[in-house]
Amino acid sequence: MVGVGLGRLWDTHPRVAFVFHLILTVMLGGFALSFILSGNNWTAAVILTVGFLIMAAAPVFFTWLAIQDGWSRSD
């Protein structure tokens, strides 16, 4: 549900969606780092780290893809 909501927000308000995406990425990284430093639950740390990497790579990948397709701003 959150992914669908964020996807629709990207269509209508991309600047707000970028800020939310950045906040969520930083939160995932922080949670992963706290699990790694505590050393208690490595499974959760790995899952959160993978989520962080996916969230961090997604805007870079889609920006590269848009450049390859000749995308330009409409506003």
C-alpha beads as a LAMMPS data file, in Angstrom:
LAMMPS data file: protein, C-alpha beads

75 atoms
74 bonds

1 atom types
1 bond types

-500.0 500.0 xlo xhi
-500.0 500.0 ylo yhi
-500.0 500.0 zlo zhi

Masses

1 110.0

Atoms # bond

1 1 1 0.000 0.000 0.000
2 1 1 2.776 2.430 0.818
3 1 1 4.504 1.644 -2.481
4 1 1 1.319 2.368 -4.436
5 1 1 0.798 5.623 -2.565
6 1 1 4.384 6.698 -3.128
7 1 1 4.123 5.741 -6.804
8 1 1 1.048 7.921 -7.259
9 1 1 2.741 10.740 -5.403
10 1 1 5.679 10.495 -7.834
11 1 1 3.190 11.137 -10.681
12 1 1 1.503 14.141 -9.118
13 1 1 4.115 15.749 -6.833
14 1 1 7.603 14.464 -7.666
15 1 1 9.463 16.885 -5.387
16 1 1 7.461 15.865 -2.319
17 1 1 7.824 12.205 -3.272
18 1 1 11.597 12.626 -3.557
19 1 1 11.759 14.066 -0.028
20 1 1 9.638 11.199 1.337
21 1 1 11.791 8.691 -0.543
22 1 1 14.945 10.258 0.894
23 1 1 13.549 10.223 4.441
24 1 1 12.506 6.573 4.126
25 1 1 15.921 5.625 2.730
26 1 1 17.737 7.344 5.607
27 1 1 15.433 5.680 8.140
28 1 1 16.051 2.223 6.648
29 1 1 19.797 2.833 6.701
30 1 1 19.649 4.026 10.296
31 1 1 17.659 1.016 11.441
32 1 1 20.024 -1.326 9.597
33 1 1 23.025 0.387 11.162
34 1 1 21.525 0.138 14.648
35 1 1 20.910 -3.600 14.195
36 1 1 24.426 -4.107 12.849
37 1 1 26.032 -2.185 15.718
38 1 1 23.978 -3.960 18.382
39 1 1 24.862 -7.364 16.922
40 1 1 21.649 -8.929 18.173
41 1 1 19.597 -9.705 15.106
42 1 1 21.634 -10.219 11.931
43 1 1 18.651 -11.381 9.885
44 1 1 16.833 -8.099 10.409
45 1 1 20.038 -6.184 9.721
46 1 1 20.526 -7.948 6.388
47 1 1 16.904 -7.409 5.352
48 1 1 17.050 -3.715 6.258
49 1 1 20.390 -3.282 4.495
50 1 1 19.019 -4.838 1.310
51 1 1 15.973 -2.555 1.555
52 1 1 18.244 0.444 2.024
53 1 1 20.321 -0.472 -1.016
54 1 1 17.224 -0.927 -3.180
55 1 1 15.740 2.373 -2.024
56 1 1 19.031 4.204 -2.590
57 1 1 19.590 2.696 -6.044
58 1 1 16.051 3.180 -7.372
59 1 1 16.208 6.958 -8.052
60 1 1 19.647 6.594 -9.622
61 1 1 18.519 3.757 -11.892
62 1 1 15.295 5.452 -12.971
63 1 1 17.085 8.743 -13.607
64 1 1 19.605 6.918 -15.807
65 1 1 16.727 5.163 -17.606
66 1 1 14.929 8.480 -18.183
67 1 1 18.106 10.010 -19.634
68 1 1 18.480 7.046 -21.984
69 1 1 14.880 7.528 -23.214
70 1 1 15.333 11.267 -23.799
71 1 1 12.962 12.267 -21.017
72 1 1 12.633 15.982 -20.259
73 1 1 10.716 17.981 -17.685
74 1 1 7.224 19.036 -18.647
75 1 1 6.909 22.059 -16.346

Bonds

1 1 1 2
2 1 2 3
3 1 3 4
4 1 4 5
5 1 5 6
6 1 6 7
7 1 7 8
8 1 8 9
9 1 9 10
10 1 10 11
11 1 11 12
12 1 12 13
13 1 13 14
14 1 14 15
15 1 15 16
16 1 16 17
17 1 17 18
18 1 18 19
19 1 19 20
20 1 20 21
21 1 21 22
22 1 22 23
23 1 23 24
24 1 24 25
25 1 25 26
26 1 26 27
27 1 27 28
28 1 28 29
29 1 29 30
30 1 30 31
31 1 31 32
32 1 32 33
33 1 33 34
34 1 34 35
35 1 35 36
36 1 36 37
37 1 37 38
38 1 38 39
39 1 39 40
40 1 40 41
41 1 41 42
42 1 42 43
43 1 43 44
44 1 44 45
45 1 45 46
46 1 46 47
47 1 47 48
48 1 48 49
49 1 49 50
50 1 50 51
51 1 51 52
52 1 52 53
53 1 53 54
54 1 54 55
55 1 55 56
56 1 56 57
57 1 57 58
58 1 58 59
59 1 59 60
60 1 60 61
61 1 61 62
62 1 62 63
63 1 63 64
64 1 64 65
65 1 65 66
66 1 66 67
67 1 67 68
68 1 68 69
69 1 69 70
70 1 70 71
71 1 71 72
72 1 72 73
73 1 73 74
74 1 74 75
